[in-house]
Each structure stands twice: as C-alpha cells, then as structure tokens.
Amino acid sequence: MQFIFVIILIAFLIGLLSRNKGDGFLDTLSSGCGTLITIIVILVIIFIYLASK
C-alpha cells in the first residue's frame, strides 16, 4: 500500500517540474505519470541494448 503512495508522490513531484500555470492536481499528476513512464521506457530500451552487446 505504501508503494502506491510513493509512486503517486514521485509522479506528482515530477509533474510539478513540468506543469503549466493554472493546471489542476490531476493535470499535474497526469503530466508526471507520462514523464515517469517515458523515463522508464527509455531506461528499459537502454538496458536491453546494453545487455545485447
């Protein structure tokens, strides 16, 4: 249960870095989740590329 709260908190903090003025909580959280997923996908691609060498 704490793991979910930590993930939401991290997504919200990342969203705060990329939010637009006037965005609500859900817009900020959505932006953070999108950024977090993008970072994870890029890291997985890099890991697969380095593991195949």
C-alpha positions, 0 to 999 in steps of 0.5 A: 500500500505504501508503494502506491503512495510513493509512486503517486508522490514521485509522479506528482513531484515530477509533474510539478517540474513540468506543469503549466500555470493554472493546471489542476492536481490531476493535470499535474499528476497526469503530466508526471505519470507520462514523464515517469513512464517515458523515463522508464521506457527509455531506461528499459530500451537502454538496458536491453541494448546494453545487455545485447552487446 
